[in-house]
């Protein structure tokens, strides 16, 4: 059955979130850091030119540092996926024709299929490399434009520096990792572009290999996979048997040609852009045809396949909005912008509304939320939404100062049994009762800390204990999410669900210890 849809998806995920994402993360950090330095420190044209040269050199250095790792990973993963698919094709044919017949038909042809795999892996690595170069070039041009506009605004003196910087880094976050497709001229986020190329190239290569195997043994009838929620233009032909060589009468049955039925070879047809349908041999009287009305799925979701497609497209759009807002929030945090800046607070509130809209859409449609698709690309720690109530608290409710002495006394007294992921540190400047920094270090290892404890909503040790334990549990959920299904779900869930769980644990601990 060639490269199955789930195989293509897994390959795309592995490539997009491997060495490629580490390249994008480094590039994003360099862009934001350079932008902050330029706006804060450079006020003259000469200074901007010098910063631009340094920025260009840094981007080139990042590309060079990551190029071999990205290309090597693309080649090895693509080759492995195609080899697995080819072995599955041979096994399927052997089950029908017998191992001896398949061996005779394929004798001496193994090198040809190996060459298809090799050339596809090599070609895909070259495509990704070109996209990365285009991304760096576009980022360099955008950086110069954004930095110039921001410095001009600063020199005019009509806006505060933090507002100018926030607007600038949001532009970098939104468009700094875009790349251009040289054939279509369309600009896309780099992860979207790479995923599209991986899906198309791997699927097409798998299709060529399957058809070559079938041709070698003289098998002309094929059938495509079929799935609920397929795009309407593909739903018309999925799951219908056809003939590779063209329209033909076989066993008294007239079969359409593969190209005529599916548009195979065209951009919008079978194995075209973003098409994951697979091709497999069709055996009349043996192969069971799929029920294209999808009664089980339609009954479960309460909608037709086409309606499901529309609902999934809406979900993808809502996910893109969430990812975009998260990137802007992370970029502002990296530039030192926080709740004291209106644009940052607005983005955090916007994220909450976007996540609520996505949650509501999935509940109404019956679709499952795909949390990995909601994660901002190329950043470590994923930002949390800020509710309006939380913003109000930050503006005035947290006014009771604590101290490092009180925190240390509680850590060695009432909380002596707690093994802290990072020592809680007092910081009266933060606008929340507690703040835990989480992310990945340069070697890709998870970290949590520093853990800051700020001013509290109420005086007394009970409130301070609650905050310290809350931040520790936030850190543990982040650090242990890969080893715990519950923590994985909580880390990806909304604030309400995660905070409710944390509060339940805190209340139980406080009762057990008799803390009041």
N, C-alpha and C positions, 0 to 999 in steps of 0.2 A: 504493500500500500504506500510505497514511497515514504516521504517525510510526512509524518502525521501532524495534524494541526497543533497538538500539544507539544510535539517535539520542536516545531518551529517557534512556538511561544517560549519554551524553556531556553532554547538557543539564544533568542533575542534578549531575554532577561539576563542570561549569563554574560553576554557581551556588553550590553548597555550598563549593567551594574558592576562590572569588573574593573579592569585597568582604565577603561574609558571614563568611568565616573570619577576615578581618582584624578585623572587629567583635568576634567571639568572643575572639580573642587579646587585644585591648585590654581587654575586659571581664574576662577571667580574670586578667590581670596586676593590674588595679585591685582586684579582690576579694582576691587573695592579699596584695598590698602593704598594703592597708588592714587586713586581718586581722592581719598580723604587727605593724603599728604599734599596733593596738588592744590586742593581748595583751601586748606588751612594755611599752607606755607607758601604757595606761589601766587603772587598778585601781579606779576609783570609777564609780558609776552615771552621774554627770554627765559624766564623760569619755567613757564609752561612747556616751551620747546625742549628744554633740558629734561624735564620730567617725562615728556612724551618719548624721547629717545631711550631713557632708562626703562620706561614701561614696555617699549617695543622689544628691547633686549631681553627683558624678563619673560615676556610671552614666548619669544623664540626659544629661550632656555627651557621653559616648561615643556614646550612641544618636543624638544630634543630629548629631554629626560624621560618622557613617557612613550615616545614613538615606538621603540622596539618592543616594549611590554604590551602595548595595545595591539600592534600588528601580530605579535606572536600568539597572543590569546585569541584573537579573531581567527587566525589560521588553524590553530590546534582544535578549538571548539567546533568550528565549522566542519573540519575534516572528520572529527569523531562522530558528529551527528549524521553526516552523509554515509559514513561507513556502516553505522548501525542500521540506517534505513535500507541500505543496499543488502545487508545480510538478511533483513526481514523479507525483502522482495524475493530473494533466492529461496528462503524457507517456504514462503507461500506457494511458489511455483512447484517446488519439490513435493508439497503435499498433494498437488493435483496431478502432475505429470510423472512424478517419481524422481528420485535423486539421480539415477543413471541417465535418464533422458535429459534432464536439466544440465548435467555435467557435460554430456556430448554437445548440446546446443551452445553452451557457454565456453567450450574449449578454446583456449587461446585469446579470449576476449577480456580477460580480467584487467589487463593493462589499460584498456580503453575506459573502463568504468573508474579505475583508479585515477586516470588523467582528468576525468570530469570533476571528481572530488577535489583533486589538487588545484586545478585551475579555478574552480569556484572559490575555494578557500583563499587562494592568492589574490584573486580579483576583488573579493569582498574586503580583504585587508587593505588593498590599495584604495578602494572607494572610501572606507572609513578614514584613512590617512588624509585623503583629499578634503573630506568634509571637515576634518580637524584643522587643517591649514586654512580653509576658508573661514572657519569659525574664528580663529585667531586674528585673521586679517580684518574681519568685520568688527571684532571686539576692539582692535587697535583704533580703527576709524571712529567707532562710537565713543571710545574713551576720550579721544582728543576733542570731539564735538561737545560732549557732556562737560568735561573739565573746563573748556573754554567758556561755555555758557554760564557755568557756576561761578567761575572767577570774575566774569563780567558783572554778574548779579551782586557778588560780594563787594566789588569796587564801587558799585552804585550806592551801596549802603542802605537800601530800602527794605531789606529783609534780614532777619536774624540768621547767623551762620548755621545754626542747627537745622533751620527750615530749608536753606539752600542745599546743605549736604544731604538731607533726607530725600529731597526731590531728585538729586543727582544719582544717588546710589540706587534708588528705585528704578530709574531708567536703565542703569547698568544691569540690575538684577533681571529686569524684564526682557532685555534685548542683548545682553552681553555674551550669551552663549548660543546665539543663533548662527546658522550656517546657510549657505545658498546652494540650491540644486542647480548645477550648471546647465542641465537640459531644459528644465522648466522655468528657471529663474525665481522659483518660490523660496522665500525665507522660512525656515523652520527652526524650532529649538533643536539642539544637537541630539538629544536623546530620542526625540521623535524621528528625526532624519535617519539616525543610525538604525533604529528599530525597523523603520520602513524598508531600508536597504537589506537588512538581514532577512526579514520575512520574505521579501520578494526574491532575492538571490538564492537563498537556501531552498525555497519551495520550487523555484524553477529548475534548479539543478537536480533536485530529487525527482521531479517529473521527467526530466530528460533521461535520467538513469533508469527509471522504471520502464519507460517506453522502449528504451534500447534493450533491456532484458526481455521484454515481451516480443520485440521484433526478432531477437535471436532465436527464440523458440517457436516463432510463427504464430503467436497469439494476437488476434486483431481486435477483440472485443474488450472494452474497458468500462469502468463505472467510476464516478467521482464520489467522494464522501458527501454526506449531507448533515446539516445541523440546524437546529432551531435558532431563529434569530439571524439567519444569513441576510446579507444585503439583498434587496428585491431583485436586482438584475442577475444575481447569481442563484437566487432561489428558483428561478425559472428552469435551470438546467441541472441543478445538483441532484445526485442520486438517480440519474437516468442513464441506462446503458447506451453506449454508442460505439462507433467503429473508428479506429485510429486512421485507417487508410481512406476514409470517406464514406458516404452513404452506401449501404450494402444490404442485400437480402441474405440472411443467414438462417438456415433451418426454417424457412417459411416466414421469418419475421424481418420486417424492414427496420434497419437501425440507421439513425442519423449519423453523419460524420462528426468526429470529435471537434474539429475546428468550426464546422457549421453550427453545431449545437452550443458549444461553450465559449466560442471566441478565443480558443487556446492560441497563445502567441501574441495576443493583443494586450494593451495596457489595462483595459477594463475587463478582460475575460479571465478564464481559468489560468492560474499561475501568473496573473498580472499583479499590479501594485496592491500590496497588503492582502493578497488572496492566500488563504491557508488551506484551501481544499486540496485533498490528496487524490491521486489516481491509482486505481488498482485493477487487476484483471477481473473480467466478468465471465462467469461460467453459466450459460443458459441452463435452467433447471436446477442449478446448485446454489448459485448466489441468491441470497434472500434480499429482495428489494426493500428499501426503507419506506415506512409510512410517512409520506411527505406532509400529511396533515398534522403530524406530531401531537397525537391526542393526549399523551401523558403530560407533555410540557405545557400544552395549551390549557389543559385542565388545572395544572398547578398554578400557572401565572395568570390565568383568566384573560388571555389575549392571544391573538394570532401571531404567527412567526414574524410577519411584517411589523406588527405593532411592537413586538419585543425588540426588533431591530431599532425602531425609532426610540424606544425607551432606553436602550443601551447607548445610542448616540447622545441622548440627552445626559446620561450619566457620565460619559466621557467628557462632555463639555463642562459639566460641573466640576469634575475632577481636575481639569486643566485650570479652571479658575482658582481652585484651592491651592494647587501647586504654585501658580504664579504669585499669589499673595504670600505664601510661605517664603518664597525666594526673596521677595522684597523685604519681609520682616527680618530674615536672617542677615541680609546685606546691611540693613540699618544697624542691627545689633553689632555686626562686625566693625562698623564705622563708629561705634560708641554711642549710638542713638538709642534712647529708651523712652519710658513712659512720660518723661518730662517734655517730649516733643509731640505736638498734636498729631502729626502725620503718622508717627509710629503707633500711637494709641488707636487712631482711626483704622489703621491696617489690621491691628489685632482684633478690633471689634468686627471689621469686615470679614475676617477669617471665620469668626464665630457664626456670622450670618450665612456665609457660604457653606460651611459644614452643616448647618441646620437645614439649608435647602437641599443639600445632597442627601442627608439622612431622611428627610421627608419624602423625596423622590423615590428612594429605594424602598421605603415602607409602603408607599402607595402602589408601586409597580411590582413589588415582590422580588426585586433584584437584590442580590447580595452585594454589600459594599466591598470594594476591592481596595483595602487600605494601602497596599504598596503603590497603587496608582495615585494615591493622594499625597505621597511624599515628595517634597521638593527635591529636584535632581541636583546632585553635586554639592550637597551640604551635609554636615554631620548631624547636629541636634535639630530635630524637627520642632518648630515653634508651636506653642499652645495658643488657643484662642483666648481672647480677653472679653469677658462678658461686661455688659454695661454696669451691672452691680459691682463687679470687681474694679472697674474704673472709678466708680464713686468712692469705694473704700480707699483706693490709692490716693485719691484727692484729699481725704481728710480723716478717715476713720482710724488710720494707723498712726496714732500720735503719742503712744506710751513707750518711751525709750526703754531698752534693755541694756545689758552691758556684757562684756566678755567674762567678767568675774561671775555674774549670775549664770551664764551659759555653762561655764566650766564647772561650777558648783553642782548644777543639775546633772551634767554629764558624768560626774564622779559620784553623785548621790542617788537621786531618784531614778536616773537613767543608766546606772552603772552596768546593768546587764546588756546594754545595747552596744553592738560592735558597729561603730559608725563607718560608712563607706568613705567619708571625708569628714574631718573635724568641723563642727559648726562654728562659724566666725561671725562676730557682731559687725554689722555695717549699717549705721543709722541713715545712710544716704539713699538706700534703695527705697522704692515707693511701694513695696509690698512687705508683708510680715516675714516672708522667706523667699529665697531664690537659689535654685541649684543649677549650676552650669553642667551640661552634659554634652557629649560629642565623641569624636574619634581623634586620636592623636596621629602623628605623622606616619606611624607604622600600621595604622588601621585598627588599633585596639580601642575598645570603648573606655571612656573615663567618666567619672562623676565628681564634680568639685571644681572650684571651691563652693561650699555651701554657706550662703550668707543668711544671717538672721537679722531682720530689721526691726523697726518700731512695731508695737503690737496694738491690736484693737482694744485690749483690756489690760489693766495692770494685774500683777500677781503671777505666780509660778505656773498655775494651771494652763493659762493661755500660752506661755512660753514653751512649756512641755509639748503642748499640742502642735505648735509650729515646728519645733525641732524634730519631732517624730514624723510629721507630715513630710518635711523635706528629705528625711532619711528614707522614707518609703518611696518617694518619687525617684530617688537615686537608685534604690534596689530594683524597682520596676524596669528602669532603663538598663541597668547593668546585667540583669538576669533574664531579659525577655526572650533570648534565644534558647534558654534552657527550661522555660516554663510556658506552657500553653496559656495559662491564665495571665501571666505577666505580658506575654506577647499581645494578647487581646487588649489588656488594660493600657499598654503603651500606645496602641493605635486608636483607642476609644476616645470619645469626647471627654471634656473635663468633668462633666457631671457624673458620669459612670465611674471614672477613676477616683475622683474625690470622695464619692460615696463609699467606695471600697476602702480607701485609706482611712476615712473617718471611723468606719466600723472596727478596723484593726486598732486604731488609737483608743477608742472608747473601751474596748476589751482590755487593752494593756493597762489603761489608767485604773479601771475597776480592780484588776488583779493586783496591782501594786498599791492600791489605796491612796492614789494621788488626788489631792483636792485643791 
